[in-house]
Amino acid sequence: MSLTSKEVNYIIYRYLQESGYDLSAYALDQQSQCSKYGNEDIRNKIKPGCLISLIQKGILYTIAESEVKSEQSLTFLGSLINNDLDSITEEEIIRSQKQNGKQQLNEPEVIIPNFKFNSSLTSDWYEDKIVYGKENNAIIIINNDDEIILSHPLNIVDLVIFHEFNLWSCAGSEIRVWSPDGKLKNITNLQEGIIIKELLWNDSNQYLMVLDSNNTVTILDSVTLSVIKKINSSELVTCCWLSCDKFAITTSSNNIKIFDIESLKPIGILNGHEHIISLLKFDKQTKLLASCSETDYNIKIWNSSSSCLDLIGKKHTSPIIELCWNNGLLYSISIEGIINIWNDQGNNLKNGKLVNNLIYIAKLSPNGKLLAIGDDNGKVLIFNENLHLIKVYQPEMMENSGICDLKWNLESNKLLCSYNVIDSVVLNV
């Protein structure tokens, strides 16, 4: 099997897009026209993370080939993997010794779904009910065996549950608010042609912050949906609330700007990252702000005096897909399966590799005791506080199927798993 130069260019183009290097991807496409490779069916078969997967498999093949041929020559690849191979060998010996000493590790429990429902891009809990979006532009509320169908004119992008017993749905540039019995309470359309990426409420639920695909942050009154403030910036990347009236946004200038509801200009700027900041998470308990940058995947913790800590530990070498706080601890998880746990002083408490496959989604349970991840094979894996794998769910995958979303219930004992093409499921954990 071989790859043409056009196929290689397309795979690299996809990698650049997935990693957030939009400008580099655009430049490559302008020179090679690689985005026009093949037809849509062929492009859909190329999964996210294809380039990383090919490189990893190529390294393993090269290692296996050299072992068979008993090649001892010094190579660049050998110098890269030598220490890792020694480490793996040592770990295997220790594991074998533990098993011989009757300290055999427990096998993870295989989970059987408690309930199945239609394929969905996103789903959520509505008290003890299940809410999900269908491909026919409808929202379904499942209450035991009963269904309430809420028609929607566009493809549903996101579903968010507001705690005051309202269901919020987003489709394109439109936001709709529904009552529990399926009645439409309010509707607003921000701007034609955009896609709403995120909805964030402040602590008092008075204001709703909307981040869209046009790099605009809009602050709405969460009751009337009237616009309070709008920040337009071609540099804007992500945002988060810091208090009831203050919020932070990151820009492509590699800094963090602090705003409040009243001011038109930033009231503060945090500098320190050398690359675009892709993730931003604030901890209400410690009042600390965590940020993560692209390219170098560096993580920083900021306090109220604007000083920052650089986190030192096992570095991530691929995009970080989850950055979250729990009881004063910061969790960072990358697509390659590396996890780091830090305290509020910036010390690395735990690090390791969760799985060998690529991770597309990771969610920490509300009680902070369980971690759920979904990998590139559609498998859902549950880890405990010690990062031991305790439960596994493996669906029967089909062509073009994949995991789309994971949502814990408030009690942390049930998990919603959304899949495209195949059935979505509810797992008792």
C-alpha positions as CSV (number, residue, x, y, z in Angstrom):
1,M,0.0,0.0,0.0
2,S,1.3,3.5,-0.8
3,L,0.0,7.1,-0.6
4,T,0.1,9.6,-3.4
5,S,1.5,13.1,-2.7
6,K,-2.0,14.5,-3.0
7,E,-3.3,12.1,-0.3
8,V,-0.4,13.0,2.0
9,N,-1.1,16.7,1.5
10,Y,-4.8,16.1,2.3
11,I,-4.0,14.2,5.5
12,I,-1.6,16.9,6.6
13,Y,-4.2,19.5,5.7
14,R,-6.7,17.7,7.9
15,Y,-4.2,17.5,10.8
16,L,-3.5,21.3,10.6
17,Q,-7.3,22.0,10.8
18,E,-7.9,19.6,13.7
19,S,-5.0,21.1,15.6
20,G,-6.3,24.7,15.1
21,Y,-3.6,25.8,12.6
22,D,-6.2,27.3,10.3
23,L,-3.8,29.7,8.6
24,S,-1.2,27.0,7.9
25,A,-4.0,24.8,6.5
26,Y,-5.2,27.6,4.3
27,A,-1.7,28.2,3.0
28,L,-1.2,24.5,2.2
29,D,-4.5,24.3,0.4
30,Q,-3.8,27.4,-1.7
31,Q,-0.5,25.8,-2.9
32,S,-1.7,22.2,-3.4
33,Q,-5.5,22.4,-3.7
34,C,-5.6,19.4,-1.4
35,S,-9.0,20.2,0.1
36,K,-10.5,19.1,-3.2
37,Y,-9.1,15.6,-2.8
38,G,-11.5,12.8,-3.8
39,N,-15.2,12.8,-3.3
40,E,-17.1,13.4,0.0
41,D,-17.5,9.6,0.7
42,I,-13.7,9.2,0.5
43,R,-13.0,12.3,2.7
44,N,-15.5,11.0,5.3
45,K,-13.6,7.8,5.7
46,I,-10.5,9.6,6.8
47,K,-11.0,9.8,10.6
48,P,-9.8,12.6,12.9
49,G,-6.2,12.0,14.0
50,C,-5.4,10.0,10.9
51,L,-1.9,11.6,10.6
52,I,-0.9,10.8,14.2
53,S,-2.3,7.3,13.8
54,L,-0.2,6.7,10.6
55,I,3.0,8.0,12.3
56,Q,2.5,5.8,15.4
57,K,1.8,2.7,13.3
58,G,4.8,3.5,11.1
59,I,7.1,3.7,14.2
60,L,5.7,0.4,15.6
61,Y,6.2,-1.3,12.2
62,T,9.8,0.0,12.0
63,I,10.6,-1.2,15.5
64,A,9.1,-4.7,14.7
65,E,11.0,-4.9,11.4
66,S,14.4,-4.0,13.1
67,E,13.7,-6.6,15.8
68,V,13.1,-9.3,13.2
69,K,16.2,-8.4,11.2
70,S,18.2,-8.0,14.5
71,E,19.5,-4.7,13.2
72,Q,21.9,-3.0,15.7
73,S,22.8,0.1,13.6
74,L,22.4,3.5,15.3
75,T,19.4,5.4,13.8
76,F,17.6,8.6,14.6
77,L,14.4,6.6,15.4
78,G,16.4,4.3,17.7
79,S,17.6,7.3,19.7
80,L,14.1,8.6,20.0
81,I,12.5,5.4,21.3
82,N,15.3,3.7,23.2
83,N,14.4,5.2,26.6
84,D,10.7,4.5,26.0
85,L,11.4,0.9,25.1
86,D,13.5,0.4,28.3
87,S,10.7,2.0,30.3
88,I,8.1,-0.3,28.8
89,T,10.2,-3.4,29.4
90,E,10.7,-2.4,33.0
91,E,7.0,-1.8,33.5
92,E,6.2,-5.2,32.0
93,I,8.6,-6.9,34.4
94,I,7.1,-5.1,37.4
95,R,3.6,-6.0,36.2
96,S,4.6,-9.7,35.8
97,Q,6.2,-9.7,39.3
98,K,3.0,-8.3,40.8
99,Q,0.9,-10.9,39.1
100,N,3.2,-13.8,40.2
101,G,2.9,-12.3,43.7
102,K,-0.9,-12.7,43.6
103,Q,-1.4,-9.0,43.2
104,Q,-3.2,-9.5,39.9
105,L,-5.0,-6.4,38.7
106,N,-8.8,-6.6,38.5
107,E,-10.3,-6.7,35.0
108,P,-12.6,-3.8,34.2
109,E,-16.3,-4.5,34.2
110,V,-18.0,-4.6,30.8
111,I,-21.1,-2.3,30.9
112,I,-24.4,-3.3,29.3
113,P,-26.5,-0.2,28.3
114,N,-29.5,0.5,30.6
115,F,-31.4,2.3,27.8
116,K,-30.9,3.0,24.1
117,F,-32.2,5.9,22.0
118,N,-31.7,7.3,18.5
119,S,-28.3,8.4,17.2
120,S,-27.6,12.0,18.2
121,L,-24.9,14.6,18.0
122,T,-25.6,15.9,21.5
123,S,-27.8,15.0,24.4
124,D,-28.3,16.1,28.0
125,W,-30.1,15.4,31.2
126,Y,-33.3,17.3,32.1
127,E,-33.8,16.3,35.7
128,D,-34.4,12.6,35.3
129,K,-35.4,12.9,31.6
130,I,-33.2,12.6,28.5
131,V,-33.0,15.4,25.9
132,Y,-31.4,14.9,22.5
133,G,-31.4,16.3,19.0
134,K,-32.4,14.2,15.9
135,E,-31.3,14.6,12.3
136,N,-34.8,15.6,11.3
137,N,-34.4,18.9,13.1
138,A,-36.4,17.9,16.2
139,I,-35.6,17.9,19.9
140,I,-36.9,14.8,21.8
141,I,-37.6,14.7,25.5
142,I,-37.9,11.2,26.8
143,N,-39.8,10.7,30.1
144,N,-39.9,6.9,30.8
145,D,-41.6,5.6,27.6
146,D,-43.2,8.9,26.7
147,E,-41.7,11.4,24.1
148,I,-42.2,15.1,23.7
149,I,-41.1,16.3,20.2
150,L,-40.1,19.9,19.8
151,S,-39.8,20.9,16.1
152,H,-36.8,23.0,15.1
153,P,-36.3,24.7,11.7
154,L,-32.5,24.1,11.6
155,N,-29.9,21.5,12.5
156,I,-29.4,21.5,16.2
157,V,-25.9,22.4,17.2
158,D,-26.0,22.3,20.9
159,L,-28.4,21.6,23.9
160,V,-28.0,23.3,27.2
161,I,-30.2,22.8,30.3
162,F,-30.8,26.0,32.3
163,H,-31.4,25.2,36.0
164,E,-34.6,27.1,36.3
165,F,-36.5,24.4,34.4
166,N,-36.0,25.7,30.9
167,L,-34.6,23.9,27.9
168,W,-32.3,25.9,25.7
169,S,-31.5,24.8,22.1
170,C,-29.2,26.3,19.6
171,A,-29.4,25.9,15.8
172,G,-27.2,28.0,13.6
173,S,-27.5,31.6,14.9
174,E,-30.8,30.9,16.6
175,I,-31.5,30.3,20.4
176,R,-34.8,28.9,21.6
177,V,-36.1,28.5,25.1
178,W,-38.7,25.8,25.9
179,S,-40.8,25.0,28.9
180,P,-40.8,21.4,30.4
181,D,-44.1,20.6,28.6
182,G,-42.7,21.5,25.2
183,K,-44.0,25.1,24.8
184,L,-41.8,27.7,23.1
185,K,-41.2,30.5,25.6
186,N,-38.7,32.7,23.8
187,I,-36.6,32.9,20.6
188,T,-33.8,35.1,19.3
189,N,-31.6,35.2,16.2
190,L,-28.2,36.8,16.7
191,Q,-26.9,37.0,13.1
192,E,-27.6,35.1,9.9
193,G,-24.8,32.8,8.7
194,I,-23.1,32.2,12.1
195,I,-23.0,29.1,14.3
196,I,-23.3,29.4,18.0
197,K,-20.4,27.5,19.6
198,E,-21.0,27.9,23.3
199,L,-23.5,29.2,25.9
200,L,-22.2,30.3,29.3
201,W,-24.3,31.6,32.2
202,N,-22.9,33.7,35.0
203,D,-23.3,32.6,38.7
204,S,-26.5,34.6,39.2
205,N,-27.9,33.4,35.9
206,Q,-28.7,37.0,35.1
207,Y,-26.5,37.1,32.0
208,L,-25.8,34.6,29.2
209,M,-22.6,34.8,27.2
210,V,-22.7,33.5,23.7
211,L,-19.6,32.6,21.6
212,D,-20.2,32.2,17.9
213,S,-18.2,31.1,14.8
214,N,-17.8,34.7,13.7
215,N,-15.4,35.4,16.7
216,T,-18.1,37.4,18.5
217,V,-19.0,37.4,22.2
218,T,-22.5,38.5,22.9
219,I,-23.9,39.1,26.4
220,L,-27.6,38.6,26.7
221,D,-30.2,39.2,29.4
222,S,-31.1,35.6,30.1
223,V,-34.8,36.4,30.7
224,T,-35.6,38.7,27.8
225,L,-32.7,37.6,25.5
226,S,-32.0,41.3,24.7
227,V,-28.4,42.2,23.9
228,I,-26.4,43.8,26.7
229,K,-23.0,43.9,25.2
230,K,-21.3,42.7,22.0
231,I,-17.5,42.3,21.4
232,N,-16.4,41.8,17.8
233,S,-12.9,40.6,17.3
234,S,-11.2,38.7,14.5
235,E,-8.7,37.6,17.2
236,L,-11.2,36.1,19.7
237,V,-10.7,32.4,20.5
238,T,-12.6,31.4,23.7
239,C,-14.1,32.9,26.8
240,C,-15.3,32.3,30.4
241,W,-17.0,34.0,33.3
242,L,-14.9,35.2,36.3
243,S,-17.7,36.6,38.4
244,C,-21.3,37.8,38.1
245,D,-20.2,40.8,36.1
246,K,-16.7,40.1,34.9
247,F,-15.5,37.8,32.1
248,A,-12.3,36.9,30.2
249,I,-11.7,36.3,26.5
250,T,-8.6,35.0,24.7
251,T,-7.3,36.4,21.5
252,S,-4.9,35.4,18.7
253,S,-2.5,37.9,20.1
254,N,-1.7,35.3,22.7
255,N,-3.1,37.2,25.7
256,I,-6.2,37.2,27.9
257,K,-8.4,40.3,28.1
258,I,-10.6,41.0,31.2
259,F,-13.9,42.8,30.7
260,D,-16.9,43.8,32.9
261,I,-20.5,44.3,31.9
262,E,-20.3,48.1,32.1
263,S,-17.0,48.9,30.3
264,L,-16.5,49.0,26.6
265,K,-12.8,48.4,26.8
266,P,-10.7,45.8,28.6
267,I,-10.1,46.5,32.3
268,G,-7.1,44.2,32.3
269,I,-4.7,42.2,30.1
270,L,-2.8,39.0,31.0
271,N,0.3,38.3,29.0
272,G,2.6,35.3,29.1
273,H,1.7,32.8,26.5
274,E,3.7,32.5,23.3
275,H,1.0,30.9,21.3
276,I,-2.8,31.2,20.8
277,I,-4.7,30.3,24.0
278,S,-7.3,27.6,23.1
279,L,-8.8,26.7,26.5
280,L,-9.8,28.9,29.5
281,K,-11.3,27.6,32.8
282,F,-12.0,29.5,36.0
283,D,-12.3,27.8,39.4
284,K,-14.9,29.3,41.7
285,Q,-13.3,27.7,44.8
286,T,-9.7,28.9,44.5
287,K,-10.6,32.0,42.3
288,L,-7.8,30.8,39.9
289,L,-7.9,31.0,36.1
290,A,-6.3,28.2,34.0
291,S,-5.3,28.7,30.4
292,C,-3.8,26.4,27.8
293,S,-2.0,27.4,24.5
294,E,-1.9,25.7,21.2
295,T,1.3,24.5,19.5
296,D,3.4,24.2,22.7
297,Y,0.4,23.0,24.9
298,N,1.7,25.0,27.9
299,I,-0.7,25.5,30.8
300,K,-0.6,28.5,33.1
301,I,-2.5,29.3,36.3
302,W,-3.4,33.0,37.0
303,N,-4.4,34.5,40.3
304,S,-6.3,37.7,41.1
305,S,-3.0,39.8,41.1
306,S,-2.4,38.8,37.5
307,S,0.7,36.8,38.3
308,C,0.9,33.3,36.8
309,L,2.4,29.9,37.5
310,D,3.9,27.7,34.7
311,L,2.9,24.1,35.3
312,I,5.8,21.8,35.2
313,G,5.3,18.0,34.6
314,K,4.8,15.5,31.9
315,K,4.3,17.7,28.9
316,H,1.5,17.2,26.5
317,T,2.6,16.7,22.9
318,S,-0.8,16.8,21.2
319,P,-3.9,19.0,21.5
320,I,-5.5,19.2,25.0
321,I,-9.2,18.3,24.7
322,E,-10.2,18.8,28.3
323,L,-9.1,21.3,31.0
324,C,-11.2,21.3,34.2
325,W,-11.1,22.1,37.9
326,N,-12.3,19.8,40.7
327,N,-11.9,20.6,44.4
328,G,-9.0,22.9,43.8
329,L,-7.2,20.5,41.4
330,L,-6.7,21.1,37.7
331,Y,-7.1,18.2,35.2
332,S,-5.6,18.3,31.7
333,I,-6.2,15.6,29.2
334,S,-4.8,15.4,25.6
335,I,-6.0,13.6,22.5
336,E,-3.1,11.2,22.8
337,G,-4.4,9.9,26.2
338,I,-2.0,11.7,28.5
339,I,-3.5,13.1,31.8
340,N,-2.0,15.5,34.3
341,I,-3.4,16.5,37.7
342,W,-2.1,19.7,39.3
343,N,-2.7,21.4,42.6
344,D,-3.4,25.2,43.0
345,Q,0.4,25.7,43.6
346,G,1.2,24.4,40.2
347,N,2.7,21.1,41.4
348,N,2.1,18.0,39.4
349,L,0.4,15.4,41.6
350,K,-0.4,12.6,39.0
351,N,0.5,12.0,35.4
352,G,0.2,9.0,33.1
353,K,-1.2,7.6,29.9
354,L,-4.9,6.5,30.1
355,V,-5.2,4.5,26.8
356,N,-3.2,3.8,23.6
357,N,-6.0,5.0,21.3
358,L,-6.8,8.6,20.5
359,I,-9.3,10.3,22.8
360,Y,-12.0,12.5,21.3
361,I,-13.9,13.5,24.5
362,A,-13.3,13.4,28.3
363,K,-15.7,14.3,31.1
364,L,-15.1,14.4,34.8
365,S,-18.2,13.4,36.9
366,P,-19.8,16.1,39.0
367,N,-18.6,14.5,42.3
368,G,-15.1,14.4,40.9
369,K,-14.6,10.7,41.6
370,L,-15.0,9.3,38.0
371,L,-13.5,10.2,34.7
372,A,-15.3,9.1,31.4
373,I,-13.5,9.2,28.1
374,G,-14.5,8.2,24.5
375,D,-11.9,7.0,22.1
376,D,-11.5,6.8,18.3
377,N,-13.1,3.3,18.3
378,G,-16.3,4.5,20.0
379,K,-15.4,2.8,23.3
380,V,-16.3,4.5,26.6
381,L,-13.9,3.9,29.5
382,I,-14.5,4.8,33.1
383,F,-11.6,5.5,35.5
384,N,-11.7,6.0,39.3
385,E,-9.9,8.5,41.4
386,N,-6.6,6.5,41.2
387,L,-6.9,6.5,37.4
388,H,-7.6,2.8,37.3
389,L,-9.8,1.6,34.5
390,I,-12.9,0.1,36.2
391,K,-15.6,-0.1,33.5
392,V,-15.8,-0.3,29.7
393,Y,-18.5,0.0,27.2
394,Q,-17.8,-1.1,23.6
395,P,-20.7,-0.6,21.1
396,E,-20.9,-2.4,17.7
397,M,-19.6,0.3,15.4
398,M,-20.6,0.8,11.8
399,E,-19.0,2.7,8.9
400,N,-18.8,6.5,9.7
401,S,-20.1,5.9,13.2
402,G,-18.4,7.6,16.2
403,I,-18.9,9.0,19.6
404,C,-20.1,12.6,19.7
405,D,-20.9,13.5,23.3
406,L,-20.7,12.4,27.0
407,K,-22.9,13.8,29.8
408,W,-23.0,12.8,33.5
409,N,-26.1,13.2,35.5
410,L,-25.9,15.3,38.7
411,E,-25.7,12.2,40.9
412,S,-22.6,10.9,38.9
413,N,-24.2,7.4,38.6
414,K,-25.4,7.6,35.0
415,L,-23.7,8.6,31.8
416,L,-25.3,9.7,28.5
417,C,-23.3,8.6,25.4
418,S,-24.3,10.2,22.1
419,Y,-23.3,8.4,18.9
420,N,-23.8,9.2,15.2
421,V,-25.1,6.4,12.9
422,I,-25.6,3.9,15.7
423,D,-27.8,4.1,18.8
424,S,-27.0,6.4,21.7
425,V,-27.1,4.8,25.1
426,V,-27.5,5.4,28.9
427,L,-25.0,3.7,31.1
428,N,-25.4,2.9,34.8
429,V,-22.1,3.6,36.4
